[in-house]
Amino acid sequence: MNAPVPSCNAIPRHDWTRDELQSLFSLPFPELIYRAQSIHRAHFDPTEVQISTLLSIKTGGCPEDCAYCPQSASYDTGVKAAKLMDVDAVLADARAARDAGATRFCMGAAWRSPKDKDLGHICEMIEGVKALGMESCVTLGMLTETQAQRLKSSGLDYYNHNIDTSPEFYGEIITTRTYQDRLDTLAAVRDAGIHVCCGGIVGMGETVADRVGMLHTLATMPVHPESVPINMLMQVEGTPVSKGQTLDPIEFVRTIAVARIAMPKSMVRLSAGRELMSAETQALCFLAGANSIFQGPKLLTTPNPAADEDHHLFERLGMNAMAL
């Protein structure tokens, strides 16, 4: 039985059932897109997309064994370990991103969790990004409550920590930390007053039920993540899922649409995998409720469309970059 049509001006729900989300995935495609677009228009300008830029500030050598990640020390992917970047170099990249139209600057470090001695440099980066008039976001692995509070005191706007997939499939992808470890970090971030950026990856061999489970975890949080990145797997040679499933683009769009319906006020980010998507697939994702992208030639270590490609696509679609 299909879920009831969500009201376009409904207050966000936190009591979604898996059966309801599954029924949304199963809707005829035109009906699903209609519902998602209706919800989207109730909360956002459908012609605007928020632009972020992501920089790897500490690359490679990560002790985690995430099966999709080329930065894991467990796999031979050609990614070399590097030290934490200098603050000035990071801020130079942030300034260039701002000048290219990005309103949020995201910094990622390949750590299991940050050392307290490194947090001082991270806080300097955050303060510098804020001084440029941009929103700041970092992803550093697991955090303690004290570390989250320290990041908040530096002015951090968003902390990214993805759940990746469903609780049931998680053990097939990562063994070095638990699903609950991820939820504990998200709780520490939320308690510190930092906005949560949390989503997952599709195309790793999971089932539709796993995609339902991932979105169910997110949509039943006491507060929905303010930013929900939905990533299509970038298959990197040397990682265990380098020869995973080839995901039907329509199935990916369905995931975007269900995320939009289930979390109506969240920014739904069309994240990794855009390099593999046609302009038409990306347009369908925007129609389904995606309203954020990463701009720039690289996402940590994998390719991403160049800024001029995105500008051309926006022109073709009559869409604009969202102002801060």
N, C-alpha and C positions, 0 to 999 in steps of 0.2 A: 504494500500500500504506500502511495506517495505521501511525502510530508506535505502538510498544508502550505499554501502559498504564503511566504513571510510578508508581513505588512511592511510597506516601504518606509514608514516612519517609526517602526518598532524600536523600542529600547533594546539594546543588545542583550541576548539571552546567554545564560551560563549553564543551562540545564539540558543542552542538546543530548540526545541519545545516539548511539551508534546506528540504530535502525533508521532514525530520521536522516542522518547524514548519508547513509547508504542509499536511501530512497532518492535523495537529491542527485547523487552520482548517477542513478539509474534513469533519471528523467530524459525524455527526448531532448536532443541538443538545443533546438530553438527555445523550448520552454525553460531549460536551465539558464540559458544566456539571458532570456527576458527577465527572469527573477533576479539574477545577479545584477544586471544593469539597472533594474528598478531600485534595488537596494543601494547600489553605488550612487545613483543620482540623488538619493535622499540625503546623502552625507557629504558628497564631494562634487566638484565640477568635473564632469566626465571628459573634458578636453585638456585637463591638466595632469602632468606627471611630475613627481618629485624626483630630483636628480641627486644621486650620491656618488662619491668616488671612494674606492677601496684601495688601500696601500698596505702591502706586507712590510711591516716595520721590523720584523724578526723572522727570517725565513728558514724553514727546514730543521731537521734534527729533532722533531717532536717525538717523545717517547710513547705517545698513544698509538694504537693500531687501527685507527679508523680505516675501514677497507676501501674507502673512496679517495683517501687523501694522499697526494704526492709528496706531502711534507713529512710524512711519517718516517722515522728512522728504520722502521721494520721492512721497508720496501725499497727496491732499487729503481728509482724513477728518473734519475738524472738531476734531481733537485739537491743542490749543495747547501749545507747548513751555513748560516751567516749570523753575525752578531746583531744585536739591537742597533738600529740606525741612530745617528746623531739627531738631536732635537732640531737643529737648524735645517738639516736636509729634509726632514719630515715636513717642517713648516713651509719650506720652499715648494714641495709637492702640493701641500694644501692650498697655498696661494695660487698655484697654477690651476688647480681644480676649481677654485672659486672663480677665477677669471674665465674659465671655460663654461661656467654656468651651474656648477654643483652648489647645493646649499647645505649638504651634509658631508663631512669627511670622516671616513671610517678607517680605523687602524687595526690591523690584525697581527698577532704574534703567535708563532708556532710553539706554544708552551702547553704543558699539562695544567699548570697553574703558575701565575707570576710569583717571582721572589720579591720579598719586600724591598730589597735593595734596588730593584728595577722600577718599582712603582713611582719613585721620585721622578725619573725621566719620563715615564708615561704621563704623569700629572703635568709636567712642563709642556708636553706635546698638547695635551687637552687644553690647557690654559692658552697656549699659542693659537690653536684652532679657533677657540672662542673669541680671541682678540681680533681674528680676521672676519668676524661676523657670521661664522658658520656654526651649524650644529655639529656636535662631536659624538663619535661612536667608537667603541673599542671592543675587540674580542680577544681575550687573553687566556681562555680556558676557565678552569674552576676558580671560584673566589671564596674567601672567608667573609664573614660579616664585617670584620674590621677593614679588610681590603676594599669591600664595596663602599663602606662609609668614606674611606680615604679618596676613592675615585669621585664620589659625589661631592666632596669638599673642593675638588679641583674644578668643578663645574660640568662634569660629564653629563651629557644628555641621554645617551642610549648605550646599553650594553647588549652585545649580541652573544647569544649562547643557544644554538639550535638543538632541538631534541632529535633531529635527523629523520626519525621514522616512528613506527608504532612501538609500544612497549613489547609486543610479541616478537617483532622482527629485529629489534635492537641488538640482541645478542649475536645475530648473524653478521652484524656489521662492526661492532665494537665489543672488545672484551676487557679493556684496560680501565674502564670506568662504567658505572651502572647508570641506568635511566634515572634512578633516584638521585645520584650524584648531580646530574644535570638539573633536576627539579630543585634540589637544595641550593644550587648557585642562583637559579632564577628567583627563588624566594629571598635570598640575601640581597640581590639586586633590587627587587621590588621593595623590600623593607627599608633599603637605603634611600628610596625616593628617586631612583634612576628609572627612566623608561626602558621597557623590555623590548628587545628585538629578538624574535624567536620563530623559527620555522623549520623546514626540513628539506629533504632531497627525494626526488622521485626518479625512477628508472634504475634502481639498484637490484632489481629482481623481486621487489615486493609485490604483493597482490593489491587489488583495489581495497580489500578489507584493511590492509596495512595503511593505505592512504587515509581511509576513514579513521583508523585508530590514531594516526598522527594528528589529524585535524580535530578529533574529539578531545585529545589531551589539551590542545591549545584553546579550543572553544569553551571548555568547561573550567578553565582557570578562573579564580575569583575576579581578576581583572584581565581582559584580553591583552595580549602583547600589542603595544602601540604600533609595532612594525612586524610584519610577517613575511619573511623571504621564502619564496618557493623556488627551489633550485632544480633544474634538470641535470642529471648526472653528466659531468664531463669525464668521459672514459680516458684515463691516463694509463699508458702502458706501464706495467710493473705493479699496479695496485690489484688487489683481488677481484675487484668488480670492473676491471678494464674491459672485460668482454661480457658485460651484463646485457640486460634486455635492451632492445631498441624501442623506446617508448613512442607510441602513437601520439602525434601532436594533439589530436582531439582529446585524448585522455589527459594530457597535460593541461589543456584549457579547462577541462572539467574540474581538475583539482583547483585551479585558480578560482573558478566560479563558486565552488562550494566553500572555499575559504572566505570569499567575499560575503556570501550569504550568512555564514556562521559567525563572522567577526566583522560586522558592518561598518564599524568606525575605525578599524585598523588600516594602516597603510599596507597594502599587499604588494610586495616587491617581486617583480619579474627579475630573478637573480641569475645565477650561473646557468649556462646553456644557451644564452641568446645567440652566441656565435653559430650555433647549430640550427637556429630557427629561421624560417623564411620571414619576410616582411609580413606576409599574410597571417602566419601563426602569431607573431607578436601583436598584430592588429586585433586578432581574436582575443588574445589575453587581455588587452586593454578594454575591449568590449565586455569581457567577463568580469572586470573589476580591478585588474592590476593598475596601480597608479604610482609606482615607484620603480626606478631602474638604477643600476650601476652604470656610470659613464666612464670610459677610459679604456685603453688597449689591453688591460690585464686585470683579472680578479685574483689577487694573491699570486698564483703561479700559472693560471690558465687563461687562454685568450678571451677577449671580450670585444664587441664591436667598437670601432673607433667613433669618436665624438661626432665627426662629420656625417657618418652613416646614420646616427641617431637623429641629428638635426634634419637630415634629408627625409627620414621616415616621418618625423613629426610634421614636416611641411606637407608631405603627401596626405597625412591623416587630418590635417587641420588642428593639430594638438600643440600644446605649449608646455615649456618647463614651468613648474610651480615656483612661485616666489617664496622666500623664507617668511 
